[in-house]
């Protein structure tokens, strides 16, 4: 009898813990049923209807835990040392471990993990946190650029003539978009999300409403 897949994830202060777009892509596809298991994991597990359980690991503990389960590093630091990240999926029945690069938002993490993430990003990007996550005019300009990028994605949906990027067929491209929309809905301030979900005729808020009917927590 096969055992549930184990999804190693980063805990946060948002309701339900799960928040990262990469994590959510994995969770969604474990509830529907398709036949692939790739690097976009949370939505993927939910969509596939695969049994899984979450193991929560704070960022300072990731390297030790990943080495213990035999996961391979996902990259290298500037000094040449191995770097480990989440999410990572482990199949206890067959043994394989699948690491995946993750993008997370520091303010939604627990203090110990938040400070660790900030330090690591400063090292990897050779910049101060204030420059990585600016405030004022720089942030406003970045928000305008995000809106413009969403306009391009909206064009893909508009050309399909249907609800999804491939028309009436829900595809992996939609999993990626849906995962990040769900992530933004919990990571952004209320005012930011209200603004974003109204863009492009309310398309992005509608996508989140559609995908929220699938439970992504084990």
Beta strands, then each sheet from edge to edge (+ up, - down):
strand 1: 5-9
strand 2: 29-32
strand 3: 52-56
strand 4: 75-76
strand 5: 82-83
strand 6: 88-90
strand 7: 97-99
sheet 1: 3+ 1+ 6- 7+
sheet 2: 4+ 5-
end
